Amino acid sequence: MFFNSFILSFIPVFVAVDAFGVLPIFISLTEGMKKKERVRVVRQSVLTALIIAIAFIFVGKAIFLILGVTVQDFMIAGGTVLFILSVVDLLFPTKQRRTSTIGVVPLGMPLIAGPAVLTTSLVSVDAFGVVPTLLSVILNILLAGFVFFSSDFLMKILGTAGSRGISKVSSLLLAAIGVMMVRRGIMQILSGI
């Protein structure tokens, strides 16, 4: 029974975290960093995502209720942040300005522990219970950290030119993800009217 609940909770959270989908963005954001700096960013992003996701499992509904914030508002805010970060990256591609915080924003939040993960977690708690949901969220975020930590192998294969190409494509992808989150938030608000 517990194993079934865990698996049923794990799969949607795995899809929501989308570690392999976020990997090109991670490579783009950490391009030009030394291995030690990338490891620090991975730790920072995993820790940020864990704190946010775990706290959200326990107090998310209460916070939304108290503040009058909806999941749709959250999606629009997260999408706007991603869009702005991607535009800044496209127009001003220097990496030095971001090295101290990219583990927190945008990697930890909203890319790893974004609206999809937080919403999926709330639904999963109601459907499968707190413990299976908590374990699936923790395991998926640690898996994302492992995928990011293994990015050196991909960097060696791609080389400098390939890495720069992925960087630009990833910035466009990040902008598209931001627009998609805003669009979905607005569509959900409009469908509720």
MDAnalysis code that builds the backbone (N, CA, C; Angstrom):
import MDAnalysis as mda
import numpy as np

u = mda.Universe.empty(579, n_residues=193, atom_resindex=np.repeat(np.arange(193), 3), trajectory=True)
u.add_TopologyAttr("name", ["N", "CA", "C"] * 193)
u.add_TopologyAttr("resid", np.arange(1, 194))
u.add_TopologyAttr("resname", ["MET", "PHE", "PHE", "ASN", "SER", "PHE", "ILE", "LEU", "SER", "PHE", "ILE", "PRO", "VAL", "PHE", "VAL", "ALA", "VAL", "ASP", "ALA", "PHE", "GLY", "VAL", "LEU", "PRO", "ILE", "PHE", "ILE", "SER", "LEU", "THR", "GLU", "GLY", "MET", "LYS", "LYS", "LYS", "GLU", "ARG", "VAL", "ARG", "VAL", "VAL", "ARG", "GLN", "SER", "VAL", "LEU", "THR", "ALA", "LEU", "ILE", "ILE", "ALA", "ILE", "ALA", "PHE", "ILE", "PHE", "VAL", "GLY", "LYS", "ALA", "ILE", "PHE", "LEU", "ILE", "LEU", "GLY", "VAL", "THR", "VAL", "GLN", "ASP", "PHE", "MET", "ILE", "ALA", "GLY", "GLY", "THR", "VAL", "LEU", "PHE", "ILE", "LEU", "SER", "VAL", "VAL", "ASP", "LEU", "LEU", "PHE", "PRO", "THR", "LYS", "GLN", "ARG", "ARG", "THR", "SER", "THR", "ILE", "GLY", "VAL", "VAL", "PRO", "LEU", "GLY", "MET", "PRO", "LEU", "ILE", "ALA", "GLY", "PRO", "ALA", "VAL", "LEU", "THR", "THR", "SER", "LEU", "VAL", "SER", "VAL", "ASP", "ALA", "PHE", "GLY", "VAL", "VAL", "PRO", "THR", "LEU", "LEU", "SER", "VAL", "ILE", "LEU", "ASN", "ILE", "LEU", "LEU", "ALA", "GLY", "PHE", "VAL", "PHE", "PHE", "SER", "SER", "ASP", "PHE", "LEU", "MET", "LYS", "ILE", "LEU", "GLY", "THR", "ALA", "GLY", "SER", "ARG", "GLY", "ILE", "SER", "LYS", "VAL", "SER", "SER", "LEU", "LEU", "LEU", "ALA", "ALA", "ILE", "GLY", "VAL", "MET", "MET", "VAL", "ARG", "ARG", "GLY", "ILE", "MET", "GLN", "ILE", "LEU", "SER", "GLY", "ILE"])
u.atoms.positions = np.array([
    [0.827, -1.199, 0.000],
    [0.000, 0.000, 0.000],
    [0.877, 1.270, 0.000],
    [1.860, 1.330, 0.940],
    [2.736, 2.503, 0.996],
    [3.550, 2.633, -0.287],
    [4.070, 1.488, -0.776],
    [4.888, 1.522, -1.992],
    [4.078, 2.039, -3.178],
    [2.826, 1.591, -3.290],
    [1.967, 2.067, -4.376],
    [1.733, 3.572, -4.273],
    [1.467, 4.048, -3.061],
    [1.254, 5.486, -2.858],
    [2.513, 6.266, -3.205],
    [3.670, 5.708, -2.819],
    [4.943, 6.371, -3.114],
    [5.157, 6.460, -4.623],
    [4.951, 5.362, -5.340],
    [5.143, 5.348, -6.801],
    [4.164, 6.303, -7.478],
    [2.904, 6.279, -7.041],
    [1.899, 7.164, -7.640],
    [2.196, 8.630, -7.349],
    [2.869, 8.896, -6.241],
    [3.280, 10.265, -5.923],
    [4.575, 10.629, -6.647],
    [5.496, 9.664, -6.764],
    [6.815, 9.913, -7.348],
    [6.726, 10.318, -8.815],
    [5.914, 9.619, -9.588],
    [5.881, 9.831, -11.043],
    [5.463, 11.253, -11.420],
    [4.348, 11.790, -10.891],
    [4.013, 13.164, -11.281],
    [5.037, 14.200, -10.794],
    [5.645, 13.956, -9.630],
    [6.670, 14.893, -9.149],
    [7.905, 14.806, -10.041],
    [8.256, 13.600, -10.495],
    [9.382, 13.425, -11.419],
    [9.160, 14.234, -12.688],
    [7.957, 14.157, -13.221],
    [7.623, 14.916, -14.431],
    [7.675, 16.414, -14.142],
    [7.177, 16.826, -12.977],
    [7.145, 18.253, -12.627],
    [8.552, 18.812, -12.411],
    [9.434, 18.056, -11.759],
    [10.813, 18.527, -11.530],
    [11.550, 18.635, -12.865],
    [11.394, 17.646, -13.735],
    [11.963, 17.650, -15.088],
    [13.460, 17.970, -15.087],
    [14.219, 17.190, -14.324],
    [15.659, 17.436, -14.176],
    [16.389, 17.429, -15.517],
    [16.030, 16.510, -16.391],
    [16.718, 16.423, -17.682],
    [16.322, 17.578, -18.598],
    [15.116, 18.089, -18.434],
    [14.688, 19.258, -19.203],
    [15.364, 20.535, -18.733],
    [15.676, 20.592, -17.439],
    [16.328, 21.777, -16.865],
    [17.842, 21.726, -17.070],
    [18.380, 20.536, -17.368],
    [19.837, 20.385, -17.514],
    [20.469, 21.355, -18.519],
    [19.905, 21.545, -19.724],
    [20.528, 22.520, -20.643],
    [20.546, 23.939, -20.066],
    [19.538, 24.283, -19.298],
    [19.504, 25.610, -18.675],
    [20.586, 25.700, -17.603],
    [20.762, 24.619, -16.826],
    [21.834, 24.577, -15.831],
    [23.190, 24.754, -16.504],
    [23.415, 24.031, -17.604],
    [24.685, 24.138, -18.329],
    [24.889, 25.569, -18.828],
    [23.827, 26.164, -19.334],
    [23.908, 27.540, -19.821],
    [24.265, 28.510, -18.704],
    [23.606, 28.373, -17.573],
    [23.814, 29.308, -16.467],
    [25.176, 29.152, -15.806],
    [25.753, 27.950, -15.894],
    [27.042, 27.716, -15.240],
    [28.207, 27.686, -16.225],
    [27.935, 28.070, -17.469],
    [28.992, 28.105, -18.487],
    [30.115, 29.023, -18.019],
    [31.339, 28.541, -18.124],
    [32.498, 29.342, -17.754],
    [32.862, 29.254, -16.281],
    [32.059, 28.583, -15.479],
    [32.376, 28.437, -14.055],
    [33.373, 27.300, -13.860],
    [34.167, 27.424, -12.810],
    [35.059, 26.335, -12.434],
    [34.223, 25.252, -11.758],
    [34.788, 24.045, -11.717],
    [34.048, 22.906, -11.158],
    [33.596, 23.194, -9.723],
    [34.447, 23.803, -8.931],
    [34.110, 24.099, -7.537],
    [32.891, 25.029, -7.458],
    [32.837, 26.026, -8.340],
    [31.691, 26.951, -8.353],
    [30.416, 26.230, -8.770],
    [30.532, 25.335, -9.788],
    [29.346, 24.584, -10.233],
    [28.820, 23.678, -9.129],
    [29.725, 23.039, -8.396],
    [29.307, 22.176, -7.282],
    [28.575, 23.007, -6.236],
    [29.074, 24.212, -5.959],
    [28.409, 25.096, -5.000],
    [27.016, 25.473, -5.490],
    [26.888, 25.746, -6.784],
    [25.575, 26.091, -7.361],
    [24.620, 24.906, -7.258],
    [25.118, 23.690, -7.529],
    [24.270, 22.495, -7.415],
    [23.773, 22.350, -5.976],
    [24.684, 22.458, -5.024],
    [24.282, 22.339, -3.602],
    [23.263, 23.410, -3.232],
    [23.529, 24.633, -3.659],
    [22.639, 25.749, -3.358],
    [21.255, 25.528, -3.971],
    [21.207, 25.046, -5.210],
    [19.920, 24.846, -5.872],
    [19.134, 23.707, -5.233],
    [19.816, 22.618, -4.901],
    [19.144, 21.478, -4.268],
    [18.632, 21.869, -2.882],
    [19.457, 22.545, -2.106],
    [19.041, 22.969, -0.761],
    [17.858, 23.932, -0.832],
    [17.927, 24.896, -1.742],
    [16.824, 25.847, -1.912],
    [15.533, 25.123, -2.296],
    [15.639, 24.237, -3.281],
    [14.457, 23.499, -3.741],
    [13.885, 22.631, -2.630],
    [14.754, 21.963, -1.870],
    [14.274, 21.118, -0.772],
    [13.548, 21.933, 0.288],
    [14.144, 23.040, 0.702],
    [13.522, 23.873, 1.739],
    [12.166, 24.391, 1.280],
    [12.121, 24.904, 0.061],
    [10.867, 25.467, -0.453],
    [9.804, 24.389, -0.611],
    [10.171, 23.266, -1.227],
    [9.188, 22.206, -1.483],
    [8.677, 21.575, -0.191],
    [9.577, 21.291, 0.742],
    [9.158, 20.675, 2.004],
    [8.290, 21.642, 2.810],
    [8.721, 22.890, 2.892],
    [7.913, 23.881, 3.622],
    [6.541, 24.030, 2.969],
    [6.523, 24.017, 1.646],
    [5.266, 24.203, 0.924],
    [4.296, 23.050, 1.163],
    [4.821, 21.835, 1.304],
    [3.967, 20.674, 1.577],
    [3.192, 20.899, 2.881],
    [3.872, 21.482, 3.866],
    [3.246, 21.638, 5.187],
    [2.444, 22.928, 5.343],
    [2.872, 24.003, 4.693],
    [2.191, 25.287, 4.935],
    [1.672, 25.976, 3.671],
    [1.795, 25.322, 2.519],
    [1.410, 25.951, 1.257],
    [-0.039, 26.389, 1.204],
    [-0.935, 25.491, 1.561],
    [-2.361, 25.843, 1.504],
    [-2.692, 26.981, 2.455],
    [-2.097, 26.943, 3.636],
    [-2.360, 27.999, 4.629],
    [-1.844, 29.347, 4.135],
    [-0.650, 29.359, 3.548],
    [-0.079, 30.620, 3.046],
    [-0.953, 31.193, 1.939],
    [-1.349, 30.329, 0.999],
    [-2.211, 30.797, -0.080],
    [-3.516, 31.357, 0.470],
    [-4.092, 30.674, 1.452],
    [-5.362, 31.097, 2.030],
    [-5.218, 32.438, 2.760],
    [-4.175, 32.565, 3.555],
    [-3.954, 33.791, 4.331],
    [-3.687, 34.985, 3.413],
    [-2.840, 34.791, 2.407],
    [-2.456, 35.888, 1.517],
    [-3.457, 36.131, 0.398],
    [-4.363, 35.196, 0.205],
    [-5.310, 35.331, -0.897],
    [-4.661, 35.087, -2.243],
    [-3.549, 34.329, -2.230],
    [-2.810, 34.018, -3.447],
    [-3.315, 32.681, -3.987],
    [-3.437, 32.592, -5.287],
    [-3.837, 31.335, -5.913],
    [-2.634, 30.696, -6.598],
    [-2.781, 29.434, -6.964],
    [-1.731, 28.748, -7.711],
    [-1.479, 29.480, -9.028],
    [-2.546, 30.018, -9.621],
    [-2.403, 30.744, -10.881],
    [-1.552, 32.008, -10.699],
    [-1.761, 32.718, -9.594],
    [-0.927, 33.894, -9.293],
    [0.536, 33.478, -9.186],
    [0.753, 32.357, -8.531],
    [2.094, 31.822, -8.334],
    [2.740, 31.480, -9.673],
    [1.961, 30.886, -10.576],
    [2.480, 30.549, -11.902],
    [2.858, 31.800, -12.687],
    [2.026, 32.815, -12.611],
    [2.300, 34.054, -13.346],
    [3.553, 34.732, -12.798],
    [3.697, 34.769, -11.473],
    [4.884, 35.391, -10.869],
    [6.152, 34.623, -11.245],
    [6.123, 33.285, -11.125],
    [7.293, 32.474, -11.474],
    [7.656, 32.600, -12.946],
    [6.640, 32.612, -13.812],
    [6.882, 32.762, -15.244],
    [7.488, 34.105, -15.587],
    [7.025, 35.147, -14.917],
    [7.561, 36.496, -15.159],
    [9.028, 36.571, -14.766],
    [9.384, 35.971, -13.615],
    [10.785, 35.964, -13.170],
    [11.660, 35.227, -14.188],
    [11.206, 34.057, -14.643],
    [11.986, 33.305, -15.630],
    [12.164, 34.088, -16.928],
    [11.102, 34.731, -17.384],
    [11.171, 35.496, -18.627],
    [12.182, 36.634, -18.501],
    [12.119, 37.371, -17.414],
    [13.050, 38.495, -17.218],
    [14.490, 38.006, -17.162],
    [14.738, 36.918, -16.410],
    [16.097, 36.382, -16.324],
    [16.618, 35.945, -17.691],
    [15.761, 35.336, -18.496],
    [16.205, 34.877, -19.813],
    [16.504, 36.040, -20.751],
    [15.689, 37.093, -20.696],
    [15.931, 38.269, -21.541],
    [17.246, 38.938, -21.140],
    [17.488, 39.053, -19.838],
    [18.746, 39.634, -19.369],
    [19.919, 38.785, -19.855],
    [19.774, 37.456, -19.802],
    [20.846, 36.576, -20.254],
    [21.100, 36.712, -21.754],
    [20.037, 36.887, -22.527],
    [20.199, 37.045, -23.979],
    [20.846, 38.378, -24.336],
    [20.479, 39.433, -23.630],
    [20.996, 40.761, -23.952],
    [22.352, 41.058, -23.326],
    [22.583, 40.506, -22.127],
    [23.831, 40.749, -21.389],
    [24.391, 39.404, -20.933],
    [25.068, 38.682, -21.830],
    [25.449, 37.298, -21.539],
    [26.628, 37.104, -20.592],
    [27.003, 38.089, -19.812],
    [28.103, 37.884, -18.877],
    [27.610, 37.045, -17.707],
    [28.414, 36.085, -17.296],
    [28.010, 35.145, -16.250],
    [28.399, 35.615, -14.852],
    [29.307, 36.554, -14.734],
    [29.815, 36.937, -13.428],
    [28.742, 37.535, -12.525],
    [27.773, 38.221, -13.074],
    [26.782, 38.900, -12.260],
    [25.866, 37.943, -11.511],
    [25.845, 36.663, -11.935],
    [24.869, 35.747, -11.372],
    [25.451, 34.668, -10.491],
    [26.750, 34.522, -10.421],
    [27.327, 33.341, -9.796],
    [26.930, 33.168, -8.338],
    [26.642, 34.226, -7.620],
    [26.336, 34.071, -6.200],
    [24.895, 33.671, -5.938],
    [23.997, 33.871, -6.895],
    [22.586, 33.611, -6.609],
    [21.883, 32.655, -7.557],
    [22.518, 32.204, -8.636],
    [21.776, 31.375, -9.592],
    [21.333, 30.046, -9.007],
    [21.995, 29.579, -7.959],
    [21.546, 28.355, -7.307],
    [20.194, 28.539, -6.645],
    [19.949, 29.741, -6.148],
    [18.669, 30.033, -5.499],
    [17.624, 30.380, -6.558],
    [17.904, 31.429, -7.342],
    [17.014, 31.866, -8.424],
    [17.864, 31.961, -9.685],
    [17.545, 31.293, -10.741],
    [16.311, 30.582, -11.043],
    [16.357, 29.077, -10.822],
    [17.536, 28.488, -10.492],
    [17.607, 27.023, -10.447],
    [16.775, 26.409, -9.323],
    [17.061, 26.799, -8.070],
    [16.307, 26.216, -6.954],
    [14.833, 26.528, -7.040],
    [14.564, 27.793, -7.340],
    [13.185, 28.277, -7.474],
    [13.167, 29.293, -8.592],
    [12.435, 29.209, -9.630],
    [11.296, 28.329, -9.871],
    [11.569, 27.146, -10.802],
    [12.838, 26.858, -11.176],
    [13.053, 25.769, -12.133],
    [12.914, 24.381, -11.496],
    [13.567, 24.119, -10.363],
    [13.418, 22.804, -9.729],
    [12.125, 22.770, -8.916],
    [12.000, 23.665, -7.968],
    [10.800, 23.714, -7.114],
    [9.930, 24.876, -7.569],
    [9.353, 24.714, -8.719],
    [8.498, 25.757, -9.278],
    [7.032, 25.457, -9.051],
    [6.179, 26.226, -9.689],
    [4.737, 26.044, -9.512],
    [4.254, 24.630, -9.814],
    [4.845, 23.970, -10.812],
    [4.404, 22.608, -11.144],
    [4.681, 21.647, -9.993],
    [5.876, 21.726, -9.418],
    [6.231, 20.842, -8.300],
    [5.377, 21.161, -7.079],
    [5.228, 22.440, -6.781],
    [4.476, 22.822, -5.589],
    [3.004, 22.443, -5.717],
    [2.438, 22.672, -6.875],
    [1.036, 22.306, -7.100],
    [0.867, 20.793, -7.065],
    [1.757, 20.068, -7.738],
    [1.705, 18.606, -7.748],
    [1.829, 18.060, -6.332],
    [2.688, 18.672, -5.527],
    [2.865, 18.232, -4.143],
    [1.580, 18.393, -3.339],
    [0.917, 19.535, -3.500],
    [-0.331, 19.758, -2.764],
    [-1.395, 18.734, -3.161],
    [-1.507, 18.477, -4.447],
    [-2.484, 17.493, -4.930],
    [-2.110, 16.096, -4.430],
    [-0.824, 15.780, -4.459],
    [-0.338, 14.470, -4.038],
    [-0.565, 14.232, -2.550],
    [-0.383, 15.251, -1.739],
    [-0.632, 15.112, -0.294],
    [-2.085, 14.726, -0.063],
    [-2.995, 15.378, -0.760],
    [-4.416, 15.057, -0.614],
    [-4.734, 13.646, -1.090],
    [-4.075, 13.205, -2.163],
    [-4.397, 11.901, -2.768],
    [-3.661, 10.730, -2.112],
    [-2.383, 10.933, -1.727],
    [-1.566, 9.794, -1.291],
    [-0.993, 9.925, 0.119],
    [-1.114, 11.088, 0.733],
    [-0.607, 11.272, 2.085],
    [0.686, 12.058, 2.123],
    [1.013, 12.535, 3.311],
    [2.182, 13.399, 3.493],
    [3.483, 12.627, 3.306],
    [3.620, 11.456, 3.927],
    [4.903, 10.738, 3.906],
    [5.301, 10.307, 2.488],
    [4.426, 9.641, 1.708],
    [4.845, 9.291, 0.342],
    [5.176, 10.518, -0.510],
    [4.400, 11.586, -0.334],
    [4.663, 12.809, -1.103],
    [5.992, 13.417, -0.702],
    [6.249, 13.498, 0.582],
    [7.493, 14.066, 1.088],
    [8.692, 13.281, 0.563],
    [8.627, 11.965, 0.629],
    [9.730, 11.130, 0.139],
    [9.926, 11.294, -1.373],
    [8.833, 11.358, -2.122],
    [8.968, 11.497, -3.569],
    [9.550, 12.847, -3.953],
    [9.179, 13.904, -3.241],
    [9.728, 15.235, -3.517],
    [11.220, 15.271, -3.196],
    [11.590, 14.752, -2.031],
    [13.007, 14.753, -1.633],
    [13.835, 13.946, -2.636],
    [13.374, 12.752, -2.981],
    [14.122, 11.900, -3.909],
    [14.257, 12.543, -5.288],
    [13.203, 13.163, -5.776],
    [13.257, 13.805, -7.103],
    [14.189, 15.014, -7.115],
    [14.201, 15.786, -6.056],
    [15.099, 16.947, -6.003],
    [16.548, 16.489, -5.903],
    [16.810, 15.442, -5.119],
    [18.172, 14.894, -5.047],
    [18.597, 14.320, -6.396],
    [17.665, 13.707, -7.108],
    [17.955, 13.201, -8.451],
    [18.330, 14.351, -9.391],
    [17.618, 15.472, -9.291],
    [17.960, 16.653, -10.101],
    [19.371, 17.131, -9.779],
    [19.721, 17.138, -8.503],
    [21.080, 17.526, -8.101],
    [22.125, 16.609, -8.688],
    [21.844, 15.299, -8.707],
    [22.768, 14.336, -9.289],
    [22.940, 14.579, -10.788],
    [21.831, 14.846, -11.475],
    [21.886, 15.127, -12.919],
    [22.742, 16.370, -13.172],
    [22.534, 17.427, -12.381],
    [23.330, 18.650, -12.544],
    [24.799, 18.396, -12.225],
    [25.043, 17.617, -11.171],
    [26.413, 17.323, -10.765],
    [27.167, 16.568, -11.859],
    [26.442, 15.781, -12.650],
    [27.045, 14.994, -13.732],
    [27.205, 15.789, -15.023],
    [26.912, 17.063, -14.997],
    [26.933, 17.874, -16.221],
    [28.333, 18.050, -16.799],
    [29.395, 17.845, -15.994],
    [30.763, 17.971, -16.499],
    [31.001, 17.055, -17.694],
    [30.454, 15.858, -17.620],
    [30.605, 14.891, -18.709],
    [30.043, 15.456, -20.006],
    [28.862, 16.069, -19.916],
    [28.245, 16.670, -21.102],
    [29.036, 17.865, -21.599],
    [29.590, 18.643, -20.675],
    [30.383, 19.810, -21.060],
    [31.610, 19.376, -21.865],
    [32.222, 18.255, -21.486],
    [33.399, 17.767, -22.216],
    [33.021, 17.349, -23.635],
    [31.857, 16.752, -23.782],
    [31.410, 16.304, -25.102],
    [31.082, 17.496, -26.000],
    [30.408, 18.509, -25.441],
    [29.939, 19.649, -26.233],
    [31.052, 20.599, -26.645],
    [32.019, 20.813, -25.765],
    [33.067, 21.787, -26.042],
    [32.552, 23.214, -25.880],
    [33.413, 24.190, -26.133],
    [33.065, 25.596, -25.923],
    [31.977, 26.070, -26.876],
    [32.124, 25.769, -28.170],
    [31.146, 26.234, -29.160],
    [29.776, 25.612, -28.904],
    [29.750, 24.315, -28.637],
    [28.479, 23.642, -28.362],
    [27.836, 24.166, -27.105],
    [28.646, 24.448, -26.111],
    [28.148, 24.981, -24.845],
    [27.525, 26.363, -25.039],
    [28.184, 27.205, -25.846],
    [27.630, 28.545, -26.114],
    [26.330, 28.460, -26.912],
    [26.289, 27.534, -27.873],
    [25.069, 27.350, -28.653],
    [23.911, 26.922, -27.770],
    [24.174, 25.951, -26.884],
    [23.132, 25.500, -25.952],
    [22.735, 26.633, -25.024],
    [23.704, 27.474, -24.659],
    [23.419, 28.602, -23.775],
    [22.356, 29.526, -24.379],
    [22.507, 29.863, -25.645],
    [21.550, 30.772, -26.293],
    [20.188, 30.100, -26.485],
    [20.224, 28.847, -26.933],
    [18.967, 28.116, -27.113],
    [18.257, 27.957, -25.765],
    [19.029, 27.684, -24.718],
    [18.441, 27.524, -23.387],
    [17.829, 28.822, -22.871],
    [18.461, 29.941, -23.178],
    [17.884, 31.225, -22.772],
    [16.545, 31.456, -23.454],
    [16.477, 31.100, -24.738],
    [15.194, 31.198, -25.447],
    [14.173, 30.227, -24.862],
    [14.633, 29.013, -24.530],
    [13.756, 28.018, -23.919],
    [13.252, 28.508, -22.567],
    [14.144, 29.108, -21.796],
    [13.763, 29.656, -20.495],
    [12.709, 30.748, -20.663],
    [12.877, 31.604, -21.661],
    [11.879, 32.645, -21.939],
    [10.544, 32.005, -22.309],
    [10.599, 30.956, -23.137],
    [9.364, 30.276, -23.543],
    [8.679, 29.605, -22.357],
    [9.469, 29.005, -21.459],
    [8.887, 28.395, -20.255],
    [8.221, 29.464, -19.406],
    [8.871, 30.617, -19.270],
    [8.287, 31.722, -18.513],
    [6.970, 32.185, -19.114],
    [6.942, 32.358, -20.437],
    [5.711, 32.773, -21.121],
    [4.625, 31.711, -20.953],
    [5.009, 30.422, -21.064],
    [4.053, 29.334, -20.903],
    [3.431, 29.340, -19.508],
    [4.270, 29.585, -18.481],
    [3.748, 29.614, -17.113],
    [2.764, 30.770, -16.935],
    [3.099, 31.933, -17.478],
    [2.198, 33.089, -17.402],
    [0.898, 32.782, -18.154],
    [1.021, 32.224, -19.362],
    [-0.161, 31.896, -20.168],
    [-1.071, 30.904, -19.445],
    [-0.478, 29.847, -18.881],
    [-1.287, 28.856, -18.166],
    [-1.973, 29.460, -16.946],
    [-1.248, 30.306, -16.230],
    [-1.857, 30.972, -15.079],
    [-3.038, 31.813, -15.487],
    [-2.879, 32.593, -16.561],
    [-3.966, 33.458, -17.044],
    [-5.134, 32.621, -17.554],
    [-4.826, 31.543, -18.295],
    [-5.911, 30.698, -18.824],
    [-6.691, 30.034, -17.693],
    [-5.997, 29.616, -16.648],
    [-6.686, 28.998, -15.517],
    [-7.552, 30.006, -14.775],
    [-7.062, 31.243, -14.670],
    [-7.866, 32.291, -14.040],
    [-9.119, 32.548, -14.883],
    [-8.939, 32.670, -16.207],
    [-10.075, 32.939, -17.083],
    [-11.074, 31.790, -17.132],
    [-10.582, 30.554, -17.045],
    [-11.496, 29.407, -17.082],
    [-12.314, 29.296, -15.802],
    [-11.803, 29.905, -14.718],
    [-12.538, 29.885, -13.457],
    [-13.591, 30.961, -13.338],
    [-13.590, 31.907, -14.289],
    [-14.547, 33.028, -14.235],
    [-15.878, 32.602, -14.823],
])
